[in-house]
Amino acid sequence: MTASFSFKTKTTSPGFFDCGVAETVFAFRKRIAGMSGRDRLLAKTAYHAAPIKMGLKPGALFCLGGKPECDSGALAAGGGIVRRCLGLDLADMLTRRGDTLALVHCPVLLGEALASAEARDLLAEAGYLFAPGETAAVIDGVRARCLGESFPHEVGLLLGYPAGDVRRFMRHGRGRGGCGFYGWRVYGDWARAAERARRCREAKLLAARLVLSGVDWEELGQALTGARGLRDVV
């Protein structure tokens, strides 16, 4: 991808995301399906990482959707370019059934998310041993548990979900109360969760349009960072 893209703040005006959402997502998926392994990884990572670049959440977890051995190789080779172009870290999360998940995250935002007393207490109750600021230890713990019999739902803390919601889901699952919003079960402030979900969706849509525009990979992270005002205007 060699075309350049100059981010315009007017693209975050109210009407920017109103039209052609389904068409944009379909076009994005079609575009990345034809990309090489490295470019596909970076495009897909940028799509899921857009809310992180805009300061809306600390991390995102997604499935690469290919063969496990290919996915692992792509993640190992792609971590450097993700860090260089997006300024974020990438970690693999292999599941017991053989899926390869990718965790893209901002270490600073993740450290802040795990610093709350409620988050620390939840992780301590779940058996995690770590000192404040040791986000890598928490990631390693989640990675190890992904290979176990049950999925470690405390990973929700790494994705920016409220600790109270994560705790209640871990206790009760989907069957008791709450309302589903954008990947997590909300038990507390539904209105706030809906607004946050809307902003995250629109951030990802912006990333899709950047990729479709032919933005140079080296400019992609800067373009997304330049859209941080999306938090305030959408």
N, C-alpha and C positions, 0 to 999 in steps of 0.2 A: 504494500500500500504506500503510494508515494504522494497522493494528492494532499494538499494542505487544507486546513479548516480554520477559519477565523471565527471564534465564538462571539456572537452578538448577544448582548443582554436582552434584546427585544425578543429573542426566541423563548424567553420564559414568560412572555405575556400570557394572559388567561386563555387565549385561543390557540396557543401553540400545540397543546396536547389534546385538543378537543376532537380533531378530525384525523381519520386514518390510523387509529391506534392499532387495530387488528391487522391492517395492511402493512404497517411498519414492522410489527413483530414477525409476521409471516415472511416479509422480505429479508429481515435480519437473519432469521433461522435458515432461510434458503441460501443467503450469502455465506454464512459461516460453514454450512455443510460442504461447500466447495473449496474451502480454504485448506492450506497445508496444516500439519499438526501444530506447529508453533503459532501461526497466525490464528488458527481456530481457538487455541487455548487462550491467547491474549484477548481476542474479541469477546469470548464467552466470559472470561474473568472480568473484563471491563464492564460488561453488562451487569454482572452481579455486584461489582465493586462500586458502581456509581454512587449509591447511597453512602458508602463509606467515605469516598472522596468529598462528598458534600457535607460530611459531618453528621449524618443522620443516624449512623449505627457503627459499631466497632468492627464487625466482621460479617461474612456471608459464607454460607455452606452450599455447595452445588455439586451435582453429579456430572462428570464429563460425558458419560453415556457411550463410551467405546469399550474395547476389550481391556480387561484389567491390566494386562502386561503393557499395553500401549499407553494407557492412561498414566500408569506409574512412571513410565519413561518420559512422557510429555511433561508431567509435573516436575520431575527432577531436572529436566533440561530447561523448563520454562520459568523456574523460580527467579533466575537472574534477570530476565527481560521484564518480568512483571515488576520486580523491584525497581529496575531502571526506568521503565516507562510510566508506571503507575505509582511508584513510591510506596508499595504495599508488600507485605510478606505473604507467601503462599505455602501451605502445608497440606500433605496428603492425609486422608482419613480412610483407611481400608476397612470395609465391613466384613463380618463373618461370612456373609453369603457371596462375597467377591466383588462387590461394587467399589469403585474408587471415587471417593468424595474429595473435593478440594475446599480447603478453608482459606479464604483470602481475608486478610485483616490488617488493621493499622495498630501496631504495637502500643502507641501512645493512647489511642482511644480505648483499646482493650484493657490496658492497665487501669485507666480511669473507671471503666465499667466494673472491673473486678475489685476495685478498692473499697466499695461500699461495705458497710458492716453486714448488711443482709446477704450480699453476694458471698462474702467470706464465710459467714456462718453456714450458708447452704452448702458450699463446697466442703467445708470441714465436716459437716454431718454426712456428706456423701463419701467421705474417706480420702479427700485430697489433702496432701501435705505440701504446703508451699508458703513462702514468705511473701509479704507485700512486694509487688513489683515483679514477681517471678511468673510472668504470663506464660513463658515457654514451658514451665513445669505443669501448668494447668492444661495447655494444649497437648503435651505428651500424655497426661493422664486420660484425657478424652480420647486420644488416638488409641491408647491401649484398650480402653473399654469398648470402643467400636467393634473390636474383634470378639467381644463377649456375647453371651446369650441374648442380652437385651440392649437396645440402643440407649446411650447415655444422654438423657434429655436435659441434663445440666448444661449441655452444649448451648442451650438457649441463652445463657449468660454471655457467651462469646459473641452471640449474634445481636446483643443489645436488648433482649426482651426483659421486661421488668422482673426482678428477682421474685417478687410475690407471685407473679403469674407462673414462672418456672417452677416454683415450689409446689403450687397447687396442682399443676399438671403432673408433676412427678408423683404426687400422692394419689390423684384421682383419675388421670388420663382424660380421654375425650368424653367419657360417659357421664360426668357429673358437673353440670353448670358451665359457665363461660360461653364465649362466643368466638368463633374462628375469624381471625383477621390476618391476612397476609402471612400465613405460615406459622402463627402461634395462637394459643388459646388465651383469650383475654378474660380476666376475672375482675379487673379493677375499672380503670377509666376507659370506657369503650370509645367515647368521643375523641379522646386524645390518641388512642390507638388507631382509630380510623383515619385521623388526619395524618399521623405518621406514616401509615400504610400508603396513603395517597401520594405523599411526597416521595416515598421510596419507589413506588411504581413509576412516577413521572421522571425520577432521576434515571431509572433503568431505560426508560423510553428515550431519554435524551442520549444516553450512551449508544443505544441502537442506531439512532439517527446519525450520530457522529461516525460510527463505523460505516454506515451506508453511504455517507458523504465522501468516504475515502480519506479520512483524516490519517495523517502519518502517525505511526505508532509512537514516535518520540514526542509528539504533540498531544497525544490522547490524554495523559494524566493532567497536563496543564489546562487543557480545555475543560475537563471535568472539574478541576479545582476552581477554574474561573467561573463556574456555574454555582458556586456555593451559595450565592444569593437566592438560589431556588428555594432555600429553606424559608425565606421570608416573603417571597412574592407569589408562590403558588398556593 
